[in-house]
Amino acid sequence: QVQLVESGGGLVQAGGSLRLSCAASGSIFSINTMGWYRRAPGKQRELVATITSGGRTNYANSVKGRFTISGDNAKNTVYLQMNSLAPEDTAVYYCNVLQRGYVYWGKGTLVTVSS
């Protein structure tokens, strides 16, 4: 089993920044993709950003240009730098790992953006 631990969530005012971190541990052999998803109350979970082991990134249109995903393969860690935050970014953010066809999820970290 792969364990994922997110950190960095919290309360921030609109226009501010937060940096989320997700560290993977456990049965780590070859991670294909790490990423971030989010779920707002009453809404479906949506993709925020992903990054492959080769460094290829993918972003939701709503965050492109404001958020940056990066990874540290040596530390099995993925980061999400969130700038110019807006109230609509308020959600629980979940770390996701794809390894050899299996998907793993973290418990989530709450990001609240106040106006």
Biotite code that builds the C-alpha atoms (Angstrom):
import biotite.structure as struc

atoms = struc.array([
    struc.Atom([0.000, 0.000, 0.000], chain_id="A", res_id=1, res_name="GLN", atom_name="CA", element="C"),
    struc.Atom([1.042, 3.564, -0.723], chain_id="A", res_id=2, res_name="VAL", atom_name="CA", element="C"),
    struc.Atom([0.420, 6.221, 1.898], chain_id="A", res_id=3, res_name="GLN", atom_name="CA", element="C"),
    struc.Atom([0.018, 9.871, 0.963], chain_id="A", res_id=4, res_name="LEU", atom_name="CA", element="C"),
    struc.Atom([0.303, 12.734, 3.426], chain_id="A", res_id=5, res_name="VAL", atom_name="CA", element="C"),
    struc.Atom([-0.773, 16.211, 2.362], chain_id="A", res_id=6, res_name="GLU", atom_name="CA", element="C"),
    struc.Atom([0.199, 19.414, 4.093], chain_id="A", res_id=7, res_name="SER", atom_name="CA", element="C"),
    struc.Atom([0.025, 23.145, 3.536], chain_id="A", res_id=8, res_name="GLY", atom_name="CA", element="C"),
    struc.Atom([-3.696, 23.783, 3.506], chain_id="A", res_id=9, res_name="GLY", atom_name="CA", element="C"),
    struc.Atom([-5.277, 26.551, 5.499], chain_id="A", res_id=10, res_name="GLY", atom_name="CA", element="C"),
    struc.Atom([-7.090, 29.851, 5.393], chain_id="A", res_id=11, res_name="LEU", atom_name="CA", element="C"),
    struc.Atom([-5.912, 32.595, 3.078], chain_id="A", res_id=12, res_name="VAL", atom_name="CA", element="C"),
    struc.Atom([-7.373, 35.819, 1.743], chain_id="A", res_id=13, res_name="GLN", atom_name="CA", element="C"),
    struc.Atom([-8.210, 36.295, -1.906], chain_id="A", res_id=14, res_name="ALA", atom_name="CA", element="C"),
    struc.Atom([-5.122, 37.165, -3.876], chain_id="A", res_id=15, res_name="GLY", atom_name="CA", element="C"),
    struc.Atom([-2.872, 35.268, -1.520], chain_id="A", res_id=16, res_name="GLY", atom_name="CA", element="C"),
    struc.Atom([-0.791, 32.152, -2.008], chain_id="A", res_id=17, res_name="SER", atom_name="CA", element="C"),
    struc.Atom([-0.432, 28.690, -0.545], chain_id="A", res_id=18, res_name="LEU", atom_name="CA", element="C"),
    struc.Atom([1.912, 25.820, -1.247], chain_id="A", res_id=19, res_name="ARG", atom_name="CA", element="C"),
    struc.Atom([0.622, 22.286, -0.847], chain_id="A", res_id=20, res_name="LEU", atom_name="CA", element="C"),
    struc.Atom([2.901, 19.300, -0.398], chain_id="A", res_id=21, res_name="SER", atom_name="CA", element="C"),
    struc.Atom([2.216, 15.596, -0.719], chain_id="A", res_id=22, res_name="CYS", atom_name="CA", element="C"),
    struc.Atom([4.732, 12.962, 0.324], chain_id="A", res_id=23, res_name="ALA", atom_name="CA", element="C"),
    struc.Atom([4.299, 9.357, -0.763], chain_id="A", res_id=24, res_name="ALA", atom_name="CA", element="C"),
    struc.Atom([5.590, 6.469, 1.307], chain_id="A", res_id=25, res_name="SER", atom_name="CA", element="C"),
    struc.Atom([5.150, 2.725, 1.653], chain_id="A", res_id=26, res_name="GLY", atom_name="CA", element="C"),
    struc.Atom([5.332, 0.421, -1.332], chain_id="A", res_id=27, res_name="SER", atom_name="CA", element="C"),
    struc.Atom([6.982, 2.829, -3.721], chain_id="A", res_id=28, res_name="ILE", atom_name="CA", element="C"),
    struc.Atom([8.397, 1.138, -6.801], chain_id="A", res_id=29, res_name="PHE", atom_name="CA", element="C"),
    struc.Atom([7.695, 3.248, -9.836], chain_id="A", res_id=30, res_name="SER", atom_name="CA", element="C"),
    struc.Atom([5.269, 6.150, -9.663], chain_id="A", res_id=31, res_name="ILE", atom_name="CA", element="C"),
    struc.Atom([3.851, 7.038, -13.040], chain_id="A", res_id=32, res_name="ASN", atom_name="CA", element="C"),
    struc.Atom([1.859, 10.123, -12.125], chain_id="A", res_id=33, res_name="THR", atom_name="CA", element="C"),
    struc.Atom([1.242, 12.335, -9.115], chain_id="A", res_id=34, res_name="MET", atom_name="CA", element="C"),
    struc.Atom([-1.366, 15.018, -8.986], chain_id="A", res_id=35, res_name="GLY", atom_name="CA", element="C"),
    struc.Atom([-3.915, 17.112, -7.211], chain_id="A", res_id=36, res_name="TRP", atom_name="CA", element="C"),
    struc.Atom([-7.692, 16.987, -7.307], chain_id="A", res_id=37, res_name="TYR", atom_name="CA", element="C"),
    struc.Atom([-10.192, 19.059, -5.395], chain_id="A", res_id=38, res_name="ARG", atom_name="CA", element="C"),
    struc.Atom([-13.762, 18.770, -4.206], chain_id="A", res_id=39, res_name="ARG", atom_name="CA", element="C"),
    struc.Atom([-15.938, 21.679, -3.189], chain_id="A", res_id=40, res_name="ALA", atom_name="CA", element="C"),
    struc.Atom([-19.090, 21.092, -1.097], chain_id="A", res_id=41, res_name="PRO", atom_name="CA", element="C"),
    struc.Atom([-21.914, 19.802, -3.263], chain_id="A", res_id=42, res_name="GLY", atom_name="CA", element="C"),
    struc.Atom([-19.696, 19.431, -6.312], chain_id="A", res_id=43, res_name="LYS", atom_name="CA", element="C"),
    struc.Atom([-17.914, 16.630, -8.091], chain_id="A", res_id=44, res_name="GLN", atom_name="CA", element="C"),
    struc.Atom([-14.243, 15.998, -7.602], chain_id="A", res_id=45, res_name="ARG", atom_name="CA", element="C"),
    struc.Atom([-12.256, 17.676, -10.333], chain_id="A", res_id=46, res_name="GLU", atom_name="CA", element="C"),
    struc.Atom([-8.729, 17.504, -11.612], chain_id="A", res_id=47, res_name="LEU", atom_name="CA", element="C"),
    struc.Atom([-6.475, 20.401, -10.677], chain_id="A", res_id=48, res_name="VAL", atom_name="CA", element="C"),
    struc.Atom([-3.075, 19.382, -12.006], chain_id="A", res_id=49, res_name="ALA", atom_name="CA", element="C"),
    struc.Atom([-0.978, 16.301, -12.680], chain_id="A", res_id=50, res_name="THR", atom_name="CA", element="C"),
    struc.Atom([2.671, 15.610, -13.362], chain_id="A", res_id=51, res_name="ILE", atom_name="CA", element="C"),
    struc.Atom([4.272, 12.479, -14.764], chain_id="A", res_id=52, res_name="THR", atom_name="CA", element="C"),
    struc.Atom([7.568, 10.994, -13.681], chain_id="A", res_id=53, res_name="SER", atom_name="CA", element="C"),
    struc.Atom([9.002, 12.445, -16.862], chain_id="A", res_id=54, res_name="GLY", atom_name="CA", element="C"),
    struc.Atom([7.896, 15.942, -15.917], chain_id="A", res_id=55, res_name="GLY", atom_name="CA", element="C"),
    struc.Atom([4.922, 16.336, -18.242], chain_id="A", res_id=56, res_name="ARG", atom_name="CA", element="C"),
    struc.Atom([2.239, 18.505, -16.638], chain_id="A", res_id=57, res_name="THR", atom_name="CA", element="C"),
    struc.Atom([-1.476, 18.946, -17.120], chain_id="A", res_id=58, res_name="ASN", atom_name="CA", element="C"),
    struc.Atom([-3.692, 21.671, -15.658], chain_id="A", res_id=59, res_name="TYR", atom_name="CA", element="C"),
    struc.Atom([-7.348, 22.431, -15.406], chain_id="A", res_id=60, res_name="ALA", atom_name="CA", element="C"),
    struc.Atom([-8.195, 25.522, -17.407], chain_id="A", res_id=61, res_name="ASN", atom_name="CA", element="C"),
    struc.Atom([-9.488, 27.232, -14.280], chain_id="A", res_id=62, res_name="SER", atom_name="CA", element="C"),
    struc.Atom([-6.070, 27.163, -12.602], chain_id="A", res_id=63, res_name="VAL", atom_name="CA", element="C"),
    struc.Atom([-3.684, 27.381, -15.527], chain_id="A", res_id=64, res_name="LYS", atom_name="CA", element="C"),
    struc.Atom([-1.424, 30.381, -15.140], chain_id="A", res_id=65, res_name="GLY", atom_name="CA", element="C"),
    struc.Atom([-2.068, 30.613, -11.399], chain_id="A", res_id=66, res_name="ARG", atom_name="CA", element="C"),
    struc.Atom([-1.067, 27.180, -10.087], chain_id="A", res_id=67, res_name="PHE", atom_name="CA", element="C"),
    struc.Atom([2.172, 25.318, -10.680], chain_id="A", res_id=68, res_name="THR", atom_name="CA", element="C"),
    struc.Atom([2.706, 21.627, -10.027], chain_id="A", res_id=69, res_name="ILE", atom_name="CA", element="C"),
    struc.Atom([6.186, 20.242, -9.480], chain_id="A", res_id=70, res_name="SER", atom_name="CA", element="C"),
    struc.Atom([7.711, 17.042, -8.222], chain_id="A", res_id=71, res_name="GLY", atom_name="CA", element="C"),
    struc.Atom([10.789, 15.720, -6.496], chain_id="A", res_id=72, res_name="ASP", atom_name="CA", element="C"),
    struc.Atom([11.337, 12.143, -7.607], chain_id="A", res_id=73, res_name="ASN", atom_name="CA", element="C"),
    struc.Atom([14.056, 11.529, -5.027], chain_id="A", res_id=74, res_name="ALA", atom_name="CA", element="C"),
    struc.Atom([11.656, 12.459, -2.222], chain_id="A", res_id=75, res_name="LYS", atom_name="CA", element="C"),
    struc.Atom([8.518, 10.968, -3.823], chain_id="A", res_id=76, res_name="ASN", atom_name="CA", element="C"),
    struc.Atom([6.889, 14.311, -3.217], chain_id="A", res_id=77, res_name="THR", atom_name="CA", element="C"),
    struc.Atom([4.653, 16.533, -5.292], chain_id="A", res_id=78, res_name="VAL", atom_name="CA", element="C"),
    struc.Atom([3.958, 20.215, -4.715], chain_id="A", res_id=79, res_name="TYR", atom_name="CA", element="C"),
    struc.Atom([1.247, 22.600, -5.766], chain_id="A", res_id=80, res_name="LEU", atom_name="CA", element="C"),
    struc.Atom([2.090, 26.284, -5.683], chain_id="A", res_id=81, res_name="GLN", atom_name="CA", element="C"),
    struc.Atom([-1.164, 28.238, -5.700], chain_id="A", res_id=82, res_name="MET", atom_name="CA", element="C"),
    struc.Atom([-1.049, 31.939, -6.458], chain_id="A", res_id=83, res_name="ASN", atom_name="CA", element="C"),
    struc.Atom([-3.745, 34.563, -6.966], chain_id="A", res_id=84, res_name="SER", atom_name="CA", element="C"),
    struc.Atom([-6.194, 32.480, -4.987], chain_id="A", res_id=85, res_name="LEU", atom_name="CA", element="C"),
    struc.Atom([-9.888, 33.245, -5.288], chain_id="A", res_id=86, res_name="ALA", atom_name="CA", element="C"),
    struc.Atom([-12.911, 32.142, -3.237], chain_id="A", res_id=87, res_name="PRO", atom_name="CA", element="C"),
    struc.Atom([-13.878, 29.658, -5.950], chain_id="A", res_id=88, res_name="GLU", atom_name="CA", element="C"),
    struc.Atom([-10.661, 27.783, -5.180], chain_id="A", res_id=89, res_name="ASP", atom_name="CA", element="C"),
    struc.Atom([-12.054, 26.841, -1.770], chain_id="A", res_id=90, res_name="THR", atom_name="CA", element="C"),
    struc.Atom([-12.159, 23.056, -1.571], chain_id="A", res_id=91, res_name="ALA", atom_name="CA", element="C"),
    struc.Atom([-10.622, 19.982, -0.062], chain_id="A", res_id=92, res_name="VAL", atom_name="CA", element="C"),
    struc.Atom([-7.526, 19.206, -2.079], chain_id="A", res_id=93, res_name="TYR", atom_name="CA", element="C"),
    struc.Atom([-6.553, 15.570, -2.512], chain_id="A", res_id=94, res_name="TYR", atom_name="CA", element="C"),
    struc.Atom([-3.208, 14.145, -3.501], chain_id="A", res_id=95, res_name="CYS", atom_name="CA", element="C"),
    struc.Atom([-3.291, 11.345, -6.038], chain_id="A", res_id=96, res_name="ASN", atom_name="CA", element="C"),
    struc.Atom([-0.721, 8.788, -7.141], chain_id="A", res_id=97, res_name="VAL", atom_name="CA", element="C"),
    struc.Atom([-0.833, 6.413, -10.076], chain_id="A", res_id=98, res_name="LEU", atom_name="CA", element="C"),
    struc.Atom([1.616, 3.535, -9.816], chain_id="A", res_id=99, res_name="GLN", atom_name="CA", element="C"),
    struc.Atom([1.577, 0.506, -12.099], chain_id="A", res_id=100, res_name="ARG", atom_name="CA", element="C"),
    struc.Atom([-2.105, 0.844, -12.815], chain_id="A", res_id=101, res_name="GLY", atom_name="CA", element="C"),
    struc.Atom([-3.197, 1.404, -9.209], chain_id="A", res_id=102, res_name="TYR", atom_name="CA", element="C"),
    struc.Atom([-4.581, 4.675, -7.893], chain_id="A", res_id=103, res_name="VAL", atom_name="CA", element="C"),
    struc.Atom([-3.969, 5.939, -4.362], chain_id="A", res_id=104, res_name="TYR", atom_name="CA", element="C"),
    struc.Atom([-5.479, 8.907, -2.537], chain_id="A", res_id=105, res_name="TRP", atom_name="CA", element="C"),
    struc.Atom([-4.541, 11.044, 0.413], chain_id="A", res_id=106, res_name="GLY", atom_name="CA", element="C"),
    struc.Atom([-7.007, 12.121, 3.082], chain_id="A", res_id=107, res_name="LYS", atom_name="CA", element="C"),
    struc.Atom([-7.152, 15.657, 1.754], chain_id="A", res_id=108, res_name="GLY", atom_name="CA", element="C"),
    struc.Atom([-6.266, 19.083, 3.053], chain_id="A", res_id=109, res_name="THR", atom_name="CA", element="C"),
    struc.Atom([-8.716, 21.963, 3.284], chain_id="A", res_id=110, res_name="LEU", atom_name="CA", element="C"),
    struc.Atom([-8.023, 25.210, 1.475], chain_id="A", res_id=111, res_name="VAL", atom_name="CA", element="C"),
    struc.Atom([-10.295, 28.112, 2.335], chain_id="A", res_id=112, res_name="THR", atom_name="CA", element="C"),
    struc.Atom([-10.034, 31.391, 0.461], chain_id="A", res_id=113, res_name="VAL", atom_name="CA", element="C"),
    struc.Atom([-11.869, 34.313, 2.012], chain_id="A", res_id=114, res_name="SER", atom_name="CA", element="C"),
    struc.Atom([-12.946, 37.496, 0.276], chain_id="A", res_id=115, res_name="SER", atom_name="CA", element="C"),
])
